[in-house]
Amino acid sequence: MRVAMYYNNRDVRLEELPVPSIGAGELLVRIRASGICGTDVMEWYRVKKAPLVLGHEIAGEVVEAGDGVSRFRAGDRVFVSHHVPCMECRYCLSGHHSVCDTLRQTHFDPGGFAEYIRVPKINVELGTSLLPAEMSFEEGSFIEPVGCVVRAQRFARLRSGQSVLVIGSGISGLLHIQLARAQGAARVIATDINPYRLNAADELGADAVIHGSEDVPNRLKTLNDGRLADLVIVCAGAQPAIQQALRSVERGGTLLFFAPTAAGVEVPIPLYDFWRDEITIATSYAASPQDIVEAIEWIRSRRIHVREMITHRLTLAEAGMGFQLVASAQDSIKVILDPGR
């Protein structure tokens, strides 16, 4: 089968690997849509594990079901989570599924930028869902990123009537804008340094947009009745964006770090100001099975619009171009690979 083998952000090669063999309790799934995630192009993290086949935002069709699989059969249209928690450890039972040791060790074989994947038994049992009849494969590839956004806003305790500032209007920021709006945010304001993405934020529901070169906190006040934001969601790991976020949280508000910095980067926090103003800092990574269930419904009901976010549809042979589009963060929003083309 054909795969897109990752060596670095500028070197993604079309190569051949054997079609995976499956065992009892497993599935063989043909990939029909696979999104390139911003984390796929985090070269500082990915390159040390190269070469490898990346891709975790997938939807596909069951080709073969192993012995003992009763919930799925050949022909079923499915979404598969690449990481799944055990649901039994102290972390899972306390609601912190994404720090579960099992979640951090599970994945499918090889990765979503391939014609076929083997879905291990635990992923079949805890991470595979049928796609609703009205949901396309392309829409299904958004389930994982939407699930991550669902979890993040739950951790941030977003409430109806709050004002929300989204720092960074890439794919994650645009999903946060839509979900915050759908959950009753009174005002959603977005920033970016890219006019193309600011325009996308405006079209997908932001009440106002701010160019990142502006004095974001002061501009925010003029757009939000003289106040800063009740919830600031950081979807960019650059230091200037983080510094803007630190200065944009209203008293009693929450600062949610959704995007990471590079490993080892330290961010100074104005602790006295945060202490005095009762500002909460939250972080969120990945999605739990329940978050995935909710994500499917948000997409199925069209309360979150994902099809409109697709700017490029490419083949596996064009994966290198896709990585460049995502890494450059220019005139693209969502890049989808179709390994069947």
VEXVEX-671366 format. One record per residue (C-alpha): residue number from 1; y, x, z; residue in three letters. Coordinates in Angstrom, 1 decimal, m for minus. Layout:
% residues N
R     n        v        u        w   res
R   NUM        Y        X        Z   ALA
...
//
This chain:
% residues 341
R     n        v        u        w   res
R     1      0.0      0.0      0.0   MET
R     2      3.6      1.0     m0.4   ARG
R     3      5.8      2.0      2.5   VAL
R     4      9.3      3.2      3.0   ALA
R     5      8.8      6.5      5.0   MET
R     6     11.8      7.5      7.1   TYR
R     7     12.7     11.2      7.3   TYR
R     8     16.4     10.8      8.1   ASN
R     9     19.2      8.5      7.2   ASN
R    10     19.6     10.2      3.8   ARG
R    11     15.9     10.7      3.1   ASP
R    12     13.8      7.5      2.9   VAL
R    13     10.8      7.9      0.5   ARG
R    14      8.5      5.4     m1.2   LEU
R    15      5.1      6.5     m0.2   GLU
R    16      1.5      5.2     m0.1   GLU
R    17     m0.6      4.5      3.0   LEU
R    18     m4.0      2.7      3.3   PRO
R    19     m3.8     m1.0      4.1   VAL
R    20     m4.5     m1.2      7.8   PRO
R    21     m7.9     m2.4      8.9   SER
R    22     m7.9     m5.0     11.6   ILE
R    23    m10.3     m5.6     14.5   GLY
R    24    m11.1     m8.5     16.8   ALA
R    25     m8.1    m10.5     17.9   GLY
R    26     m5.8     m8.9     15.4   GLU
R    27     m4.0    m10.1     12.3   LEU
R    28     m3.2     m8.5      8.9   LEU
R    29      0.2     m9.8      7.8   VAL
R    30      1.9     m9.3      4.4   ARG
R    31      5.6     m8.7      5.0   ILE
R    32      7.8    m11.0      3.0   ARG
R    33     11.2    m10.1      4.5   ALA
R    34     12.2     m7.2      6.7   SER
R    35     15.8     m6.6      8.0   GLY
R    36     17.3     m3.1      8.4   ILE
R    37     18.6     m3.0     12.0   CYS
R    38     21.5     m1.0     13.2   GLY
R    39     19.1      0.8     15.6   THR
R    40     17.0      1.9     12.6   ASP
R    41     19.9      4.1     11.5   VAL
R    42     20.5      5.6     15.0   MET
R    43     19.6      9.0     13.6   GLU
R    44     19.9     10.9     16.9   TRP
R    45     17.1      8.7     18.2   TYR
R    46     15.0      8.2     15.1   ARG
R    47     14.9     11.6     13.5   VAL
R    48     13.0     13.3     16.3   LYS
R    49     10.1     10.9     15.7   LYS
R    50     10.1     11.3     11.9   ALA
R    51      8.4     10.9      9.5   PRO
R    52      7.6      7.3     10.4   LEU
R    53      7.7      3.8      9.0   VAL
R    54     10.4      1.8     10.7   LEU
R    55     11.2     m1.9     10.5   GLY
R    56     10.9     m4.5     13.3   HIS
R    57     12.9     m7.6     12.1   GLU
R    58     10.1     m9.2     10.0   ILE
R    59      8.6    m12.4      8.8   ALA
R    60      5.4    m12.6      6.6   GLY
R    61      2.2    m14.4      5.8   GLU
R    62     m1.2    m14.0      7.4   VAL
R    63     m3.7    m12.5      5.0   VAL
R    64     m6.6    m12.1      7.4   GLU
R    65     m7.4    m13.1     11.0   ALA
R    66     m9.8    m11.0     13.1   GLY
R    67    m12.7    m12.4     15.1   ASP
R    68    m11.6    m14.5     18.0   GLY
R    69     m8.2    m15.5     16.6   VAL
R    70     m7.9    m19.3     16.8   SER
R    71     m4.2    m19.9     16.6   ARG
R    72     m3.5    m18.4     13.2   PHE
R    73     m5.3    m18.4      9.9   ARG
R    74     m4.8    m17.0      6.4   ALA
R    75     m1.8    m18.5      4.7   GLY
R    76      0.2    m19.1      7.9   ASP
R    77      3.9    m18.1      7.7   ARG
R    78      4.7    m16.1     10.9   VAL
R    79      7.2    m14.1     12.8   PHE
R    80      5.8    m11.2     14.8   VAL
R    81      7.5     m9.4     17.7   SER
R    82      7.0     m5.6     17.5   HIS
R    83      7.4     m5.1     21.3   HIS
R    84      5.8     m7.6     23.8   VAL
R    85      5.8     m7.6     27.6   PRO
R    86      2.7     m8.0     29.7   CYS
R    87      4.2    m11.1     31.5   MET
R    88      2.4    m10.0     34.7   GLU
R    89      4.2     m6.9     36.2   CYS
R    90      7.0     m6.9     38.7   ARG
R    91      9.6     m6.5     36.0   TYR
R    92      8.4     m9.4     33.9   CYS
R    93      8.0    m11.7     37.0   LEU
R    94     11.6    m10.9     37.9   SER
R    95     12.9    m11.7     34.5   GLY
R    96     13.4     m8.1     33.3   HIS
R    97     10.8     m8.2     30.5   HIS
R    98     12.5     m5.5     28.4   SER
R    99     11.8     m2.8     31.0   VAL
R   100      8.1     m3.6     31.2   CYS
R   101      6.0     m0.6     30.6   ASP
R   102      3.8     m2.6     28.2   THR
R   103      6.8     m3.7     26.1   LEU
R   104      7.9     m0.1     25.7   ARG
R   105      4.4      0.9     24.4   GLN
R   106      3.5     m2.0     22.1   THR
R   107      4.3     m2.1     18.4   HIS
R   108      2.7     m3.1     15.1   PHE
R   109      1.1     m0.8     12.6   ASP
R   110      2.7      0.8     10.8   PRO
R   111      6.2     m0.7     10.7   GLY
R   112      8.0     m3.6      8.9   GLY
R   113      9.1     m1.5      5.9   PHE
R   114      5.6     m1.7      4.4   ALA
R   115      3.7     m4.2      2.3   GLU
R   116      1.3     m5.0      5.2   TYR
R   117      1.1     m4.6      9.0   ILE
R   118     m1.7     m4.8     11.5   ARG
R   119     m0.8     m6.9     14.4   VAL
R   120     m2.5     m5.8     17.6   PRO
R   121     m4.2     m8.3     19.8   LYS
R   122     m1.5     m8.4     22.5   ILE
R   123      1.2     m8.9     19.9   ASN
R   124     m0.9    m11.8     18.4   VAL
R   125     m1.3    m13.4     21.8   GLU
R   126      2.3    m12.9     23.1   LEU
R   127      4.5    m12.1     20.2   GLY
R   128      3.5    m14.1     17.1   THR
R   129      4.9    m17.5     16.2   SER
R   130      4.6    m19.9     13.3   LEU
R   131      7.7    m20.2     11.2   LEU
R   132      9.1    m23.8     11.1   PRO
R   133      8.5    m25.4      7.7   ALA
R   134     12.2    m25.6      7.0   GLU
R   135     12.8    m21.8      7.8   MET
R   136     12.6    m19.3      5.0   SER
R   137     11.1    m15.8      5.4   PHE
R   138     14.5    m14.3      5.1   GLU
R   139     15.8    m16.5      7.9   GLU
R   140     12.7    m15.7      9.9   GLY
R   141     13.6    m12.0      9.8   SER
R   142     16.6    m12.8     11.9   PHE
R   143     14.5    m14.2     14.8   ILE
R   144     14.3    m10.9     16.6   GLU
R   145     18.0    m10.0     16.5   PRO
R   146     19.0    m13.6     17.5   VAL
R   147     16.5    m13.4     20.4   GLY
R   148     18.3    m10.2     21.6   CYS
R   149     21.7    m12.0     21.5   VAL
R   150     20.3    m15.0     23.3   VAL
R   151     19.0    m12.8     26.1   ARG
R   152     22.3    m10.9     26.3   ALA
R   153     24.5    m14.0     26.7   GLN
R   154     22.1    m15.4     29.3   ARG
R   155     22.4    m12.1     31.3   PHE
R   156     26.2    m12.3     30.9   ALA
R   157     26.1    m15.9     32.2   ARG
R   158     28.3    m17.3     29.4   LEU
R   159     29.7    m20.6     30.4   ARG
R   160     31.3    m23.4     28.4   SER
R   161     35.1    m23.1     28.4   GLY
R   162     35.2    m19.3     28.7   GLN
R   163     37.1    m17.0     26.4   SER
R   164     35.0    m14.3     24.6   VAL
R   165     36.0    m11.0     23.0   LEU
R   166     33.5     m9.4     20.7   VAL
R   167     34.1     m5.7     20.1   ILE
R   168     32.5     m4.8     16.8   GLY
R   169     31.7     m7.3     14.1   SER
R   170     28.6     m5.9     12.5   GLY
R   171     25.4     m8.0     12.5   ILE
R   172     25.1     m8.2     16.3   SER
R   173     28.7     m9.0     16.8   GLY
R   174     28.6    m11.8     14.2   LEU
R   175     25.6    m13.3     15.9   LEU
R   176     27.3    m13.1     19.2   HIS
R   177     30.3    m14.9     17.7   ILE
R   178     28.2    m17.7     16.5   GLN
R   179     26.1    m18.1     19.6   LEU
R   180     29.1    m18.0     21.9   ALA
R   181     30.8    m20.7     19.8   ARG
R   182     27.6    m22.8     19.8   ALA
R   183     27.3    m22.5     23.6   GLN
R   184     30.8    m23.9     24.2   GLY
R   185     33.1    m20.9     24.4   ALA
R   186     36.7    m22.1     24.4   ALA
R   187     37.9    m19.2     22.3   ARG
R   188     36.1    m16.4     20.5   VAL
R   189     38.1    m13.4     19.3   ILE
R   190     36.5    m10.5     17.4   ALA
R   191     37.5     m6.9     16.6   THR
R   192     36.4     m4.2     14.1   ASP
R   193     37.9     m1.4     12.1   ILE
R   194     36.5     m2.7      8.8   ASN
R   195     38.5     m5.4      7.0   PRO
R   196     35.3     m6.6      5.3   TYR
R   197     33.6     m7.3      8.7   ARG
R   198     36.8     m8.8     10.1   LEU
R   199     36.7    m11.3      7.2   ASN
R   200     33.1    m12.0      8.0   ALA
R   201     33.9    m12.7     11.6   ALA
R   202     36.7    m15.1     10.6   ASP
R   203     34.3    m16.9      8.2   GLU
R   204     31.5    m17.2     10.8   LEU
R   205     33.5    m18.8     13.6   GLY
R   206     35.9    m16.4     15.3   ALA
R   207     39.2    m18.1     16.3   ASP
R   208     41.1    m14.9     15.6   ALA
R   209     40.4    m11.3     14.6   VAL
R   210     42.0     m8.0     15.7   ILE
R   211     41.9     m4.8     13.8   HIS
R   212     40.5     m2.0     16.1   GLY
R   213     43.5      0.2     15.4   SER
R   214     45.8     m2.2     17.2   GLU
R   215     46.5     m2.4     21.0   ASP
R   216     43.5     m4.7     21.5   VAL
R   217     44.2     m5.8     25.1   PRO
R   218     47.9     m6.6     24.4   ASN
R   219     47.0     m8.4     21.2   ARG
R   220     44.3    m10.3     23.0   LEU
R   221     46.8    m11.6     25.5   LYS
R   222     49.0    m13.0     22.7   THR
R   223     46.0    m14.9     21.3   LEU
R   224     44.6    m16.1     24.7   ASN
R   225     47.4    m17.7     26.6   ASP
R   226     48.5    m14.5     28.2   GLY
R   227     45.1    m13.7     29.6   ARG
R   228     42.4    m11.1     28.9   LEU
R   229     38.8    m12.3     28.0   ALA
R   230     36.5    m13.9     30.5   ASP
R   231     33.6    m12.2     28.7   LEU
R   232     33.8     m9.0     26.6   VAL
R   233     30.8     m8.2     24.5   ILE
R   234     30.5     m4.6     23.4   VAL
R   235     28.7     m4.3     20.0   CYS
R   236     29.9     m0.8     19.1   ALA
R   237     29.0      2.4     20.8   GLY
R   238     32.0      4.4     19.8   ALA
R   239     34.2      5.7     22.7   GLN
R   240     37.5      4.1     21.4   PRO
R   241     35.7      0.7     21.3   ALA
R   242     34.4      1.1     24.8   ILE
R   243     37.8      2.1     26.2   GLN
R   244     39.3     m1.0     24.6   GLN
R   245     36.6     m3.1     26.2   ALA
R   246     37.2     m1.7     29.6   LEU
R   247     40.9     m2.7     29.4   ARG
R   248     40.2     m6.2     28.0   SER
R   249     38.3     m8.0     30.8   VAL
R   250     40.1    m10.7     32.8   GLU
R   251     39.9    m10.8     36.6   ARG
R   252     36.6    m12.3     37.6   GLY
R   253     35.2    m11.6     34.2   GLY
R   254     32.1     m9.9     32.7   THR
R   255     31.7     m6.8     30.5   LEU
R   256     28.5     m6.9     28.6   LEU
R   257     27.3     m3.7     27.0   PHE
R   258     25.1     m4.8     24.1   PHE
R   259     25.3     m1.6     21.9   ALA
R   260     24.4      1.7     23.4   PRO
R   261     26.1      5.1     23.2   THR
R   262     24.0      8.1     22.2   ALA
R   263     21.7      9.3     24.9   ALA
R   264     23.5     11.5     27.5   GLY
R   265     27.0     10.2     26.8   VAL
R   266     28.8      9.3     30.0   GLU
R   267     31.4      6.6     30.1   VAL
R   268     34.0      6.7     32.9   PRO
R   269     34.5      3.3     34.6   ILE
R   270     37.8      2.5     36.4   PRO
R   271     35.8      1.5     39.5   LEU
R   272     38.7      0.7     41.8   TYR
R   273     40.2     m1.7     39.2   ASP
R   274     36.8     m3.3     38.6   PHE
R   275     36.2     m3.6     42.4   TRP
R   276     39.6     m5.1     43.0   ARG
R   277     39.3     m7.6     40.1   ASP
R   278     35.7     m8.5     40.7   GLU
R   279     34.6     m7.5     37.2   ILE
R   280     30.8     m7.6     36.5   THR
R   281     29.1     m5.1     34.3   ILE
R   282     26.0     m6.3     32.5   ALA
R   283     23.6     m4.7     30.0   THR
R   284     20.9     m6.2     27.8   SER
R   285     18.2     m4.8     25.6   TYR
R   286     15.5     m6.5     23.5   ALA
R   287     14.2    m10.1     23.9   ALA
R   288     11.5    m11.8     25.9   SER
R   289      9.1    m14.3     24.5   PRO
R   290     11.2    m17.2     25.8   GLN
R   291     14.3    m15.7     24.1   ASP
R   292     12.3    m15.7     20.9   ILE
R   293     11.4    m19.4     21.3   VAL
R   294     15.1    m20.2     21.8   GLU
R   295     16.1    m18.0     18.8   ALA
R   296     13.7    m19.9     16.5   ILE
R   297     15.3    m23.2     17.5   GLU
R   298     18.9    m21.9     17.1   TRP
R   299     18.0    m20.8     13.5   ILE
R   300     15.9    m23.8     12.6   ARG
R   301     18.6    m26.3     13.7   SER
R   302     21.2    m24.3     11.7   ARG
R   303     23.4    m24.0     14.8   ARG
R   304     23.4    m20.3     14.0   ILE
R   305     23.8    m19.6     10.3   HIS
R   306     21.9    m16.5      9.2   VAL
R   307     21.4    m16.9      5.5   ARG
R   308     25.1    m16.5      4.9   GLU
R   309     25.0    m13.1      6.6   MET
R   310     22.7    m11.5      3.9   ILE
R   311     24.7     m9.3      1.6   THR
R   312     21.9     m7.3      0.0   HIS
R   313     18.3     m8.0     m1.0   ARG
R   314     16.4     m4.8     m1.9   LEU
R   315     12.9     m3.6     m2.8   THR
R   316     11.0     m1.0     m0.8   LEU
R   317     11.9      1.5     m3.6   ALA
R   318     15.5      0.8     m2.7   GLU
R   319     15.1      1.3      1.0   ALA
R   320     17.0      4.5      0.9   GLY
R   321     20.0      2.7     m0.5   MET
R   322     19.6      0.1      2.2   GLY
R   323     19.7      2.7      5.0   PHE
R   324     22.9      4.2      3.5   GLN
R   325     24.5      0.7      3.4   LEU
R   326     23.7      0.1      7.0   VAL
R   327     24.6      3.6      8.2   ALA
R   328     28.0      3.6      6.4   SER
R   329     28.9      0.2      7.9   ALA
R   330     31.1     m0.6      5.0   GLN
R   331     30.8     m3.6      2.6   ASP
R   332     27.5     m5.0      3.9   SER
R   333     26.4     m7.2      6.7   ILE
R   334     22.7     m7.8      6.6   LYS
R   335     20.4     m5.8      4.3   VAL
R   336     16.9     m7.4      3.7   ILE
R   337     13.9     m5.6      2.2   LEU
R   338     11.3     m7.6      0.3   ASP
R   339      8.2     m5.4      0.1   PRO
R   340      6.6     m7.8     m2.3   GLY
R   341      9.2     m7.2     m5.1   ARG
//
